[in-house]
Amino acid sequence: MNIRNDISAEEWEVRVDLAAMYRLTHMMGWDDTVWNHITARTPGTDHTFFMHRFGLLYEEVTASNLIKVDENGKVIEGPSDVNTAGFVIHSAVHLNHPKNKFVFHTHPPTALAATALKDGIPHLVQDSSMLYGKVGYHDWEGLSVDIDERHRIAKHLGDNKVLIMRNHGLLTVGETAGEAFMNMYYAIRMCEVAVNAQGSGLKLDYAEKTFWEQSQKQYEAFAPGINEWPALKRKCEKIDPSYKN
């Protein structure tokens, strides 16, 4: 691991984890050329965060080419061109929900379809019970370039782990990179199942509320990211270790 002399070990670890999230997102097919964004709060701060340099493909992101942005959208480290929507969406979380150090926003096609479901995205299978009671909704306001929207994003996220941005995409959060990534993994699966099941035209079994609540509690013994993240980073290491550069 190539730790730069001017960066602390704690900060470098965050950078490496964030770069791994970008690479894994590409491997999963969840990226969208240079668009969408994943961010991480800078250790020891309440208002600055890392994001990828606008214009880079996800497979080009490395620990050292991330940029650092402040609460006003000013780049304090790296090239000055910032994805405005990325800043608005992510600063909404970083400034208002300090426990969530990693924020993940993406637009996988099937998940996009699910964000347009009028009555929301139903929990239909066991996997989605991990997120039961942890999903919020934010109505579409056009492109997220209005700084005032971040107040509403923060409010609608609340204490949830997933925010369905209606007619737009998904946002997940976590105290760690692994938690945010796996919350997205399960959110996307929840969307895919909903679209496929409802698209079948067959009658669906929504199960009893008590079972969803029980399963969500049972999943607390398998907190997202604890077991999966080390394995996912090994996957990055095997396919292309340059993310750590």
Sequence and secondary structure as in RCSB ss.txt:
>XXXX:A:sequence
MNIRNDISAEEWEVRVDLAAMYRLTHMMGWDDTVWNHITARTPGTDHTFFMHRFGLLYEEVTASNLIKVDENGKV
IEGPSDVNTAGFVIHSAVHLNHPKNKFVFHTHPPTALAATALKDGIPHLVQDSSMLYGKVGYHDWEGLSVDIDER
HRIAKHLGDNKVLIMRNHGLLTVGETAGEAFMNMYYAIRMCEVAVNAQGSGLKLDYAEKTFWEQSQKQYEAFAPG
INEWPALKRKCEKIDPSYKN
>XXXX:A:secstr
    TTS HHHHHHHHHHHHHHHHHHHHT  BTTBSEEEEE TT SS EEE  TT  GGG  SSS EEE TTS E
EES S   HHHHHHHHHHHTT TT  EEEEE  HHHHHHHT TT     SGGGGGGTT EEEE   SSS  TTHH
HHHHHHHTT SEEEETTTEEEEEESSHHHHHHHHHHHHHHHHHHHHHHHTTS      HHHHHHHHHHHGGG TT
TTHHHHHHHHHHHH GGGG 
